[in-house]
Amino acid sequence: MIYTQAKWEREDENLYEPLLSEKDGKEVEVDSSLPDELTRDSLELPDLSEPELARHYTRLSQMNYGIDSGPYPLGSCTMKYNPKFTEDVAALPSASVHPDRSEGSVQGTLELLHGLQDYLARIGGMDAVSLQPPAGAAGEFTGILVAKAFHEANGEGERRTEIIVPDSAHGTNPASAALGGYDVVELPSAEDGRVEVDALEAAVGERTALFMLTNPNTLGLFERDIERIAEIVHDAGGLLYYDGANLNALLGRARPGDMGFDIMHYNVHKTFATPHGGGGPGAGPVGVAEKLAEFLPAPRVRKTNGTYERFDPERTIGKVHGFAGNWFVLVKAYAYIARLGDEGLSDASAKAVLNANYLASQIEYDVPHEPFHHEFVASAGDQDAADVAKRMLDYGVHPPTTKWPEIVSEALMTEPTEIENRETLDHLAEAFNAVAAEDDETLEAAPERTTARRIDQASAARNLRLSWRALSE
Ligand SMILES: Cc1ncc(COP(=O)(O)O)c(C=O)c1O
């Protein structure tokens, strides 16, 4: 398949669809009850018909790549398809209630929140859930604050100053630990990519507050020694944290709570088909074992004598977000879980694992660590993984996550998710294999068929220009 992204070019050298503010405008009179000094008399606004507006946004979308354009096998940072029916549910008029309304008038809203707390607790094997954190990373930070409150309540706050994190962990794990005021102890992985139990035993001690672990880990490998790991951490008085980014590998089969985890976050945008934080807003609920429930953020929702009510856990760490969290995202997660049910969720998980294994079996890049679950990390070998990623765009597919985890050289971390069919997986494999056979010159010149050619990513990240005015200046 030859893929070419749309180009809406102007006659001059600039390649872009004009901004709405650059189109012909008209002066609109401002009629406001605000004080005069706060208003202007008139305002120039673009003068556009509905089709012009629709075309503008359609063109912009054609110059971009998204999950609605093609597969998006971005390992760990998973972009699952967000089913449109969940948008319909979130758009129901009854979903748009002001969060400050009296409890008696929002029983349906509270019932949904209560139902989602329950669903997530059951799925994760946790005893209590807070829906407030607005992303996975925010969930980590919340979980760390809860752990801190627990240790402080036991008189061990000052002594437990360390959080242990494997070297394969997502960057947000050590970042959240540091933000929580802890010293981060990095644990090197064993040769097979899993936790080295002896190394953990040596690292854990009376200073350990928490050990953060992803299971399956970022290589897609299940930590087979998880029960021993939990024992080691608990025997030292520490807590075990589950990074839920990879929960979709386990749904309906195994539960973090049963493995001995005390705290977890759920990346609902990875597991329950909701928007990701950056494109969202997102959500990152936190579940805990009974002994930690009293420290969860406030408010939570409970049912008392047939009535739903908000309540503050006894020794709550306070709020980590306004009201219940990002409500519309929570509505979508609830709708997705309710629609799929127990069977649908475990089927989604089985297909996620099957798809990853099928795709890996079809590509020519080496996959050093097996057997993996819902994602795998291939090595680009002598090629530069970042160049491979850029070139894959020319084949009409989004690239995998690259250069992480660092324990695989030139890593291509790939997660096709359960939503792709065999034809799409074959297309993905063809793209991988075509790129694997190409020379460095071709790779370095890529992408050629996208609207924007290769951008300077480091400058884009370091010199943020987030407004048109800043860019023009
Ligand atoms: C393993 C892992 N942990 C945590 C996170 C953080 O989640 P979020 O992006 O929702 O903040 C990610 C993000 O992709 C992840 O892959």
Ligand as a Chemical Component Dictionary entry (heavy atoms), coordinates in Angstrom:
data_LIG
# 
_chem_comp.id                   LIG 
_chem_comp.type                 NON-POLYMER 
_chem_comp.pdbx_formal_charge   0 
_chem_comp.three_letter_code    LIG 
# 
loop_
_chem_comp_atom.comp_id 
_chem_comp_atom.atom_id 
_chem_comp_atom.alt_atom_id 
_chem_comp_atom.type_symbol 
_chem_comp_atom.charge 
_chem_comp_atom.model_Cartn_x 
_chem_comp_atom.model_Cartn_y 
_chem_comp_atom.model_Cartn_z 
_chem_comp_atom.pdbx_ordinal 
LIG C1 C1 C 0 4.178  1.679 32.324 1  
LIG C2 C2 C 0 3.552  3.038 32.434 2  
LIG N1 N1 N 0 3.326  3.554 33.658 3  
LIG C3 C3 C 0 2.753  4.765 33.821 4  
LIG C4 C4 C 0 2.382  5.539 32.745 5  
LIG C5 C5 C 0 1.790  6.898 32.986 6  
LIG O1 O1 O 0 0.455  6.957 32.582 7  
LIG P1 P1 P 0 -0.223 8.289 32.039 8  
LIG O2 O2 O 0 0.289  8.508 30.660 9  
LIG O3 O3 O 0 -1.694 8.003 32.083 10 
LIG O4 O4 O 0 0.148  9.403 32.969 11 
LIG C6 C6 C 0 2.599  5.060 31.457 12 
LIG C7 C7 C 0 2.208  5.921 30.294 13 
LIG O5 O5 O 0 2.109  5.644 29.189 14 
LIG C8 C8 C 0 3.187  3.769 31.291 15 
LIG O6 O6 O 0 3.403  3.269 30.068 16 
# 
loop_
_chem_comp_bond.comp_id 
_chem_comp_bond.atom_id_1 
_chem_comp_bond.atom_id_2 
_chem_comp_bond.value_order 
_chem_comp_bond.pdbx_ordinal 
LIG C1 C2 SING 1  
LIG C2 N1 SING 2  
LIG C2 C8 DOUB 3  
LIG N1 C3 DOUB 4  
LIG C3 C4 SING 5  
LIG C4 C5 SING 6  
LIG C4 C6 DOUB 7  
LIG C5 O1 SING 8  
LIG O1 P1 SING 9  
LIG P1 O2 DOUB 10 
LIG P1 O3 SING 11 
LIG P1 O4 SING 12 
LIG C6 C7 SING 13 
LIG C6 C8 SING 14 
LIG C7 O5 DOUB 15 
LIG C8 O6 SING 16 
# 
